[in-house]
Amino acid sequence: MMRSNGTWFDAPATLRTCVALLSLGLAACGSSTPPAETAEPEAAPESNEAAPAEAEAEGEASPSSEASPSEKASEGPSEPVGVQTFQNALQQVIGDPALLEAIGHDPSSTKPVVISGKDLPDGLERAAVVRQIEVVPVSDKPSKRTILHFTRIELDEERGTFKYRCEATGAYGTTTVAYEGGAWQLKASRISTR
């Protein structure tokens, strides 16, 4: 070990590093192959000063090797929400006066809203608390009665998107809900008619 300007360094390790860098430079200049293919890996430095830098570099690399939340979400379907959670989110959708009017349902009426869809969980009718619903099979003929058919539902514990159509009135749209302040809230509703 030698001391230069108050800093200790290992002279043989520093000399080996300089020789390796010099030979790398000469190999890169005189060879037609890239230096990475011709050079042997450097020996691990013997100095304790380089160890923290390597530990920091490894610490920075490890978080990127873990899957980010968006990657985890795209890996596969998340756990389905419970029936009551689904019902609470659905109540915000079917409680939207604009949607009820678009499907020909009086918003002040207590008459159940007839719904269908392949993504609806079992036991939904029993969980209804605000506006009653009647779940019918997807195969029911829409001409017999007005059915709000859910074509796609994406719902987790915090957000939900409900896409639907009503053949009887020609209405279709998308409603977005979010769980905020301890309850499900209607965030956006876009309804169109043919």
LODRENDO-470583 format. One record per residue: residue in three letters; x, y, z of N, C-alpha, C in turn. Coordinates in steps of 0.05 Angstrom, whole numbers, plus 5000, padded with zeros to 4 digits. Example, Ala and Ser with C-alpha at 12.3 -4.5 7.8 and 13.67 -1.06 7.14 Angstrom:
LODRENDO-470583
PT  residu  n.px  n.py  n.pz  ca.px  ca.py  ca.pz  c.px  c.py  c.pz
PT     ALA  5264  4886  5156   5246   4910   5156  5264  4934  5156
PT     SER  5257  4955  5142   5273   4979   5143  5258  5001  5157
//
This chain:
LODRENDO-470583
PT  residu  n.px  n.py  n.pz  ca.px  ca.py  ca.pz  c.px  c.py  c.pz
PT     MET  5017  4977  5000   5000   5000   5000  5018  5025  5000
PT     MET  5008  5044  4985   5023   5070   4983  5003  5092  4990
PT     ARG  5015  5115  4998   4998   5137   5004  5005  5160  4985
PT     SER  4985  5172  4974   4990   5194   4956  4969  5216  4962
PT     ASN  4978  5239  4970   4960   5262   4976  4939  5254  4997
PT     GLY  4945  5239  5017   4927   5232   5038  4909  5208  5031
PT     THR  4911  5196  5008   4895   5173   5000  4911  5148  4997
PT     TRP  4903  5127  5010   4917   5101   5008  4908  5087  4983
PT     PHE  4927  5075  4969   4920   5058   4947  4939  5035  4945
PT     ASP  4930  5014  4932   4946   4989   4929  4961  4991  4903
PT     ALA  4987  4995  4905   5004   5000   4881  5003  4976  4862
PT     PRO  5006  4951  4871   5005   4928   4852  4978  4926  4838
PT     ALA  4956  4930  4852   4930   4928   4840  4926  4951  4820
PT     THR  4935  4975  4826   4933   4997   4808  4950  4992  4783
PT     LEU  4974  4982  4787   4991   4976   4764  4979  4955  4746
PT     ARG  4967  4934  4758   4953   4913   4742  4930  4925  4726
PT     THR  4915  4943  4738   4893   4956   4725  4903  4972  4701
PT     CYS  4924  4987  4705   4935   5004   4684  4945  4987  4661
PT     VAL  4959  4965  4667   4969   4947   4646  4945  4935  4631
PT     ALA  4924  4927  4645   4901   4915   4631  4888  4935  4613
PT     LEU  4885  4960  4622   4873   4981   4605  4890  4987  4581
PT     LEU  4917  4988  4585   4935   4993   4563  4934  4971  4542
PT     SER  4934  4946  4551   4933   4924   4532  4906  4923  4518
PT     LEU  4885  4931  4532   4858   4933   4519  4859  4954  4497
PT     GLY  4871  4977  4503   4872   4998   4483  4888  4989  4459
PT     LEU  4911  4976  4463   4928   4966   4441  4913  4945  4425
PT     ALA  4899  4928  4439   4884   4906   4425  4862  4919  4408
PT     ALA  4849  4940  4418   4828   4952   4403  4839  4966  4378
PT     CYS  4863  4978  4380   4874   4992   4357  4885  4973  4336
PT     GLY  4897  4951  4344   4910   4933   4325  4894  4909  4317
PT     SER  4871  4906  4327   4855   4882   4321  4830  4889  4306
PT     SER  4820  4871  4290   4795   4876   4275  4771  4867  4291
PT     THR  4775  4854  4313   4752   4846   4329  4748  4866  4352
PT     PRO  4724  4868  4361   4719   4887   4383  4734  4879  4408
PT     PRO  4742  4899  4424   4758   4894   4448  4743  4875  4468
PT     ALA  4717  4876  4469   4703   4859   4488  4708  4829  4482
PT     GLU  4712  4822  4458   4717   4794   4451  4745  4785  4456
PT     THR  4765  4804  4455   4793   4797   4457  4803  4799  4486
PT     ALA  4791  4816  4501   4801   4821   4528  4790  4801  4548
PT     GLU  4807  4794  4567   4798   4777   4589  4785  4795  4610
PT     PRO  4767  4784  4626   4755   4801   4647  4776  4810  4666
PT     GLU  4772  4835  4677   4791   4846   4696  4789  4831  4722
PT     ALA  4811  4830  4736   4811   4817   4762  4797  4836  4781
PT     ALA  4785  4825  4801   4770   4840   4821  4789  4858  4836
PT     PRO  4783  4884  4839   4801   4902   4853  4803  4893  4883
PT     GLU  4828  4897  4893   4833   4888   4920  4827  4911  4940
PT     SER  4822  4935  4930   4817   4958   4947  4789  4957  4959
PT     ASN  4786  4965  4984   4760   4966   4996  4743  4989  4986
PT     GLU  4755  5008  4973   4740   5032   4963  4722  5024  4940
PT     ALA  4729  5004  4924   4713   4997   4901  4688  4980  4910
PT     ALA  4689  4967  4932   4667   4950   4941  4641  4965  4945
PT     PRO  4641  4989  4958   4616   5004   4961  4604  5012  4934
PT     ALA  4622  5019  4915   4612   5027   4888  4598  5003  4874
PT     GLU  4610  4980  4877   4598   4956   4865  4572  4949  4879
PT     ALA  4571  4952  4905   4547   4946   4920  4525  4966  4912
PT     GLU  4532  4991  4907   4512   5010   4898  4502  5003  4871
PT     ALA  4520  4995  4853   4512   4988   4826  4494  4964  4826
PT     GLU  4500  4944  4844   4483   4920   4846  4456  4928  4858
PT     GLY  4456  4947  4877   4431   4955   4890  4414  4970  4870
PT     GLU  4426  4985  4852   4410   4999   4831  4399  4979  4811
PT     ALA  4413  4958  4805   4404   4939   4785  4383  4921  4795
PT     SER  4383  4915  4821   4363   4895   4831  4334  4904  4829
PT     PRO  4327  4930  4834   4299   4937   4832  4289  4934  4803
PT     SER  4306  4939  4783   4296   4937   4756  4292  4908  4748
PT     SER  4305  4889  4762   4301   4861   4756  4275  4851  4767
PT     GLU  4264  4865  4787   4237   4857   4797  4216  4867  4778
PT     ALA  4193  4853  4778   4171   4861   4760  4158  4886  4772
PT     SER  4153  4906  4755   4139   4930   4763  4109  4923  4766
PT     PRO  4094  4940  4780   4065   4935   4784  4050  4932  4758
PT     SER  4058  4948  4738   4044   4945   4712  4050  4918  4699
PT     GLU  4075  4908  4702   4082   4882   4691  4067  4860  4706
PT     LYS  4065  4863  4732   4050   4843   4748  4021  4842  4739
PT     ALA  4010  4865  4733   3982   4867   4725  3978  4854  4698
PT     SER  3998  4856  4681   3995   4844   4654  4002  4815  4653
PT     GLU  4013  4804  4675   4020   4776   4675  3996  4757  4674
PT     GLY  3974  4765  4685   3951   4748   4685  3928  4762  4699
PT     PRO  3905  4749  4698   3882   4762   4710  3885  4764  4741
PT     SER  3876  4785  4752   3878   4788   4781  3855  4773  4794
PT     GLU  3857  4771  4820   3836   4757   4834  3809  4771  4830
PT     PRO  3788  4756  4825   3762   4769   4822  3753  4782  4849
PT     VAL  3739  4804  4846   3729   4817   4870  3705  4802  4881
PT     GLY  3698  4806  4906   3675   4793   4919  3649  4803  4907
PT     VAL  3628  4787  4911   3602   4794   4899  3592  4821  4910
PT     GLN  3596  4826  4936   3586   4851   4948  3601  4875  4936
PT     THR  3628  4872  4933   3644   4894   4921  3634  4899  4892
PT     PHE  3630  4877  4877   3620   4880   4850  3593  4894  4850
PT     GLN  3575  4886  4868   3549   4898   4869  3550  4928  4876
PT     ASN  3568  4935  4895   3571   4963   4902  3580  4980  4879
PT     ALA  3599  4970  4863   3608   4984   4840  3586  4985  4819
PT     LEU  3572  4963  4815   3550   4962   4795  3528  4981  4802
PT     GLN  3522  4985  4828   3501   5003   4836  3506  5032  4826
PT     GLN  3531  5040  4825   3538   5066   4814  3533  5068  4784
PT     VAL  3537  5046  4771   3532   5045   4742  3502  5046  4736
PT     ILE  3487  5029  4748   3458   5028   4742  3442  5049  4756
PT     GLY  3455  5064  4774   3442   5086   4787  3445  5112  4772
PT     ASP  3460  5112  4750   3465   5136   4734  3439  5143  4719
PT     PRO  3426  5166  4725   3401   5174   4713  3403  5175  4682
PT     ALA  3426  5184  4672   3429   5185   4642  3428  5157  4630
PT     LEU  3440  5138  4643   3439   5111   4632  3410  5100  4634
PT     LEU  3397  5104  4657   3370   5094   4660  3351  5106  4639
PT     GLU  3354  5131  4633   3337   5144   4613  3344  5133  4585
PT     ALA  3370  5128  4580   3378   5117   4554  3366  5089  4548
PT     ILE  3362  5074  4570   3351   5047   4566  3320  5047  4570
PT     GLY  3309  5071  4573   3280   5073   4575  3269  5065  4603
PT     HIS  3285  5069  4623   3278   5062   4651  3275  5089  4666
PT     ASP  3252  5092  4680   3247   5116   4695  3266  5117  4719
PT     PRO  3284  5137  4722   3303   5138   4744  3289  5139  4772
PT     SER  3265  5148  4773   3251   5149   4800  3236  5124  4806
PT     SER  3235  5105  4787   3220   5080   4790  3236  5061  4808
PT     THR  3221  5044  4822   3233   5023   4839  3234  4996  4824
PT     LYS  3225  4997  4800   3225   4972   4783  3254  4963  4779
PT     PRO  3259  4936  4781   3286   4926   4778  3297  4931  4749
PT     VAL  3323  4935  4748   3336   4937   4722  3344  4909  4714
PT     VAL  3337  4901  4689   3343   4874   4679  3370  4876  4665
PT     ILE  3389  4859  4675   3416   4859   4664  3424  4831  4656
PT     SER  3445  4830  4638   3457   4805   4631  3486  4810  4624
PT     GLY  3502  4789  4622   3530   4791   4615  3545  4767  4625
PT     LYS  3566  4760  4610   3581   4736   4617  3600  4741  4641
PT     ASP  3606  4766  4647   3625   4772   4669  3611  4777  4695
PT     LEU  3584  4773  4697   3570   4778   4721  3573  4755  4741
PT     PRO  3580  4760  4766   3584   4738   4785  3557  4727  4794
PT     ASP  3558  4702  4804   3534   4690   4816  3527  4704  4842
PT     GLY  3501  4705  4848   3492   4716   4873  3489  4746  4873
PT     LEU  3489  4758  4849   3487   4787   4847  3460  4798  4857
PT     GLU  3438  4785  4850   3412   4794   4857  3408  4795  4887
PT     ARG  3419  4776  4901   3417   4775   4930  3433  4798  4943
PT     ALA  3453  4808  4930   3470   4828   4942  3460  4856  4937
PT     ALA  3440  4860  4919   3431   4886   4912  3419  4900  4937
PT     VAL  3427  4926  4941   3418   4940   4964  3403  4966  4957
PT     VAL  3412  4980  4937   3401   5006   4930  3380  5003  4908
PT     ARG  3387  4995  4884   3369   4992   4862  3368  4962  4856
PT     GLN  3345  4951  4856   3342   4922   4851  3349  4916  4822
PT     ILE  3361  4892  4818   3368   4883   4791  3356  4855  4788
PT     GLU  3353  4848  4763   3345   4821   4756  3365  4811  4735
PT     VAL  3379  4790  4742   3399   4779   4724  3386  4758  4707
PT     VAL  3389  4761  4680   3378   4741   4662  3401  4729  4646
PT     PRO  3397  4705  4635   3418   4693   4619  3424  4710  4594
PT     VAL  3449  4708  4585   3457   4723   4561  3440  4715  4537
PT     SER  3430  4690  4537   3415   4680   4514  3386  4691  4512
PT     ASP  3377  4705  4533   3350   4716   4533  3347  4735  4508
PT     LYS  3324  4733  4496   3318   4750   4473  3313  4779  4482
PT     PRO  3329  4797  4470   3326   4825   4479  3299  4837  4470
PT     SER  3286  4826  4450   3261   4837   4441  3238  4833  4461
PT     LYS  3241  4813  4478   3220   4808   4498  3218  4830  4519
PT     ARG  3240  4840  4527   3241   4862   4547  3267  4877  4545
PT     THR  3268  4899  4559   3292   4916   4558  3313  4904  4576
PT     ILE  3336  4897  4564   3358   4884   4579  3383  4901  4575
PT     LEU  3395  4909  4597   3421   4922   4596  3442  4900  4596
PT     HIS  3455  4897  4573   3474   4875   4569  3503  4886  4573
PT     PHE  3517  4875  4592   3545   4883   4597  3563  4867  4579
PT     THR  3577  4880  4560   3594   4867   4541  3622  4862  4552
PT     ARG  3631  4880  4570   3658   4877   4582  3659  4891  4608
PT     ILE  3670  4877  4628   3673   4889   4655  3701  4884  4664
PT     GLU  3714  4906  4672   3741   4904   4684  3739  4917  4711
PT     LEU  3742  4902  4732   3738   4912   4759  3759  4900  4778
PT     ASP  3772  4918  4793   3789   4909   4815  3780  4924  4841
PT     GLU  3795  4924  4861   3787   4936   4887  3786  4966  4886
PT     GLU  3798  4979  4866   3800   5008   4865  3786  5021  4842
PT     ARG  3784  5008  4819   3773   5020   4795  3757  4999  4779
PT     GLY  3738  5009  4763   3723   4992   4747  3713  5005  4721
PT     THR  3712  4990  4700   3701   5000   4674  3680  4980  4665
PT     PHE  3656  4990  4660   3634   4974   4651  3626  4983  4623
PT     LYS  3626  4965  4604   3617   4970   4576  3591  4955  4572
PT     TYR  3572  4968  4560   3545   4956   4558  3531  4966  4532
PT     ARG  3508  4952  4528   3490   4960   4506  3462  4952  4513
PT     CYS  3442  4964  4500   3414   4957   4504  3402  4956  4476
PT     GLU  3396  4931  4468   3386   4927   4441  3359  4940  4437
PT     ALA  3342  4940  4457   3315   4951   4455  3314  4981  4448
PT     THR  3333  4996  4459   3334   5025   4454  3357  5034  4437
PT     GLY  3376  5016  4431   3399   5023   4415  3420  5038  4430
PT     ALA  3418  5039  4456   3438   5054   4473  3462  5036  4478
PT     TYR  3485  5048  4479   3510   5034   4486  3529  5054  4498
PT     GLY  3547  5044  4514   3566   5063   4527  3585  5050  4546
PT     THR  3599  5067  4560   3620   5059   4579  3618  5076  4604
PT     THR  3619  5064  4627   3618   5078   4652  3642  5070  4668
PT     THR  3656  5090  4681   3679   5085   4697  3673  5092  4726
PT     VAL  3680  5075  4745   3676   5080   4773  3702  5077  4788
PT     ALA  3704  5088  4811   3728   5086   4828  3720  5085  4857
PT     TYR  3736  5071  4873   3732   5069   4901  3747  5092  4915
PT     GLU  3733  5112  4924   3746   5135   4937  3730  5143  4961
PT     GLY  3744  5151  4982   3731   5160   5006  3713  5140  5019
PT     GLY  3720  5114  5017   3705   5093   5030  3680  5084  5015
PT     ALA  3677  5093  4990   3653   5085   4975  3659  5086  4945
PT     TRP  3643  5071  4930   3646   5072   4901  3633  5098  4890
PT     GLN  3647  5110  4872   3638   5136   4860  3637  5133  4830
PT     LEU  3617  5146  4817   3615   5147   4788  3635  5168  4779
PT     LYS  3654  5160  4762   3675   5178   4752  3669  5189  4724
PT     ALA  3660  5172  4706   3654   5181   4679  3633  5163  4667
PT     SER  3616  5174  4650   3596   5159   4636  3592  5170  4608
PT     ARG  3596  5153  4589   3593   5162   4561  3572  5143  4548
PT     ILE  3549  5154  4542   3527   5139   4531  3519  5150  4504
PT     SER  3515  5132  4485   3507   5140   4457  3484  5123  4449
PT     THR  3470  5132  4429   3448   5116   4417  3452  5114  4387
PT     ARG  3442  5092  4376   3443   5089   4347  3422  5104  4334
//
